[in-house]
Amino acid sequence: MRVIRTFVPNSFQNYNHLVVCEHSQAAAAVDPFDADHLLALAEDQGLHITDIWITHEHGDHIRHLEELKAKTGARVRAPETCQGRFQADHWLRDGDELTLGQSRAWFWMSPGHTPGHGVFYLTEPEPTLICGDTLFNAGVGNTRSGDTDTLFHSIQQLRQRAHPDTRIYPGHDYLPTNLAFTLSILPDHLPAVDMKATSDRQTPDTRLTTTLADEEQINLFFRLEDDTLAQALSDHGFRTDTAQARFTALRQLRDRW
């Protein structure tokens, strides 16, 4: 399977994605913000949208769910924890296998941003994670509708379950802002300095993607054992005695940054 990422104009910096089975040209639309935008992209690529995959229930991720289903007849697959929020044809549990044409993907629960968040994991031709608002390039999701401790455990689990070469496709274009936050905490962190210089020359449509291995270098939420980070958080007045305390401190700083 391959993933087509598209930046949605007049959105909340949303990325939408089409997951494509190249054997059948069937496509799954993930978190549809703009049905017409996705339909035009599918037509341009010679694809048929047969499925709609949902990561969570926030309005900017299901905005055109019903409209896209009405126009395509696609099957809706979503976390079972979203029951009562919208209608789906198939409610997903952690570890469920999904078929798309002749290809397969897997669903993993990843609560924290919301209680019922999930992600989609692909293995071919390269490991890929479509992660909604759980994990961002150089950051993680907020927990205003969820729980920070739960998100901490979800992020730790994703790092264990997914291959280090896994490419990350989040639901929003937050990379430049997240890197700026990183440098506000660790201004001399060269991997973030270099990536921000590259990112700042790009547009949302051409923005680089990262792997989990990249995130180990530039994502502060992955670098909780870094003594320099611990000292910076302590200087801000936060507890730093555990990795979870450091994660919580970072999330609080990012919320008000």
Number of C-alpha atoms within 10 A of each C-alpha: 23 16 17 15 17 17 20 20 13 9 12 12 15 24 24 25 24 25 24 23 20 15 11 13 19 22 27 26 27 28 28 28 26 22 20 14 15 21 18 12 15 21 11 9 11 11 20 18 24 18 25 26 28 27 29 28 21 16 11 17 22 22 16 17 25 17 16 24 18 11 12 15 14 21 16 22 21 28 25 18 19 20 13 8 10 11 14 21 12 13 15 23 16 14 13 13 14 17 11 20 18 12 17 15 19 18 24 24 23 30 26 27 26 26 19 19 28 29 26 24 23 23 17 12 8 13 17 24 27 24 24 28 27 27 26 22 27 27 25 25 22 20 21 11 11 17 15 23 15 16 26 21 15 22 19 12 14 19 16 10 11 17 17 15 14 20 22 22 26 26 28 21 20 18 23 21 16 22 24 17 20 25 18 12 17 16 12 11 15 13 14 25 18 12 17 21 12 13 18 13 9 13 11 20 12 12 17 13 13 18 18 23 15 19 21 16 15 27 21 26 25 21 18 20 14 11 11 14 19 22 13 14 20 15 10 12 10 18 16 21 10 12 18 17 18 23 22 20 22 22 20 15 15 16 12 6 10
